[in-house]
Amino acid sequence: MTEMSKAKKEHELKPWLKVGSFADLMKHEKEILAYIERIPNGGQLFLIHPFLLLKDIGVELSNRAEQEIMEHEPYLTGLSTTPYYALKNSKEKQHVRFHLHGLFERREKS
């Protein structure tokens, strides 16, 4: 079993990061981005459904954190799980790779 699959199995059983708020998520942005970068199609999966990807990599979001993300990024309310699982389960090599430089845009509250 590879290191990545060991880590993946471990995260499925126990989250490595519990996030209580949007601010808390952003404090851990660099380490989350590093983990996403190591996953096949990680950038694409994050763009398709960030909540599923965060869960899959072992980041547990509180209800408050999810609400704050939805307030911050309202377009996330209508996400479909179908394209996420289609890409996640695909064995085809993707010709485009996305490199994330941040999880969500930082904005000042008005």
Residue pairs with C-beta under 8 A, 6 or more apart in sequence:
1 9
4 38
4 39
8 56
10 16
10 58
11 56
11 57
11 58
12 58
14 58
15 58
15 59
15 60
16 58
16 59
17 28
17 31
17 32
17 58
17 59
17 60
18 60
18 62
19 25
19 28
19 59
19 60
19 61
19 62
19 65
20 62
20 64
20 65
21 62
21 64
21 65
21 68
22 65
22 68
22 69
22 72
22 104
24 65
25 32
25 59
25 61
25 65
25 69
25 103
25 104
26 103
26 104
26 106
28 59
29 102
29 103
32 54
32 57
32 59
32 103
33 100
33 101
33 102
33 103
35 42
35 57
36 42
36 43
36 45
36 46
36 53
36 57
36 100
37 43
37 99
37 100
39 45
39 53
39 57
41 87
41 88
41 90
41 94
41 97
42 53
42 100
43 97
43 98
43 99
43 100
44 87
44 94
44 96
44 97
44 98
45 52
45 53
45 56
45 84
45 87
45 88
46 53
46 98
46 100
46 103
47 98
48 79
48 83
48 84
48 87
49 79
49 80
49 81
49 83
49 84
50 69
50 76
50 103
51 61
51 66
51 69
51 76
51 79
52 81
52 84
53 84
54 61
55 61
56 88
61 69
69 76
69 104
70 76
70 77
72 104
72 105
72 107
73 104
73 105
87 94
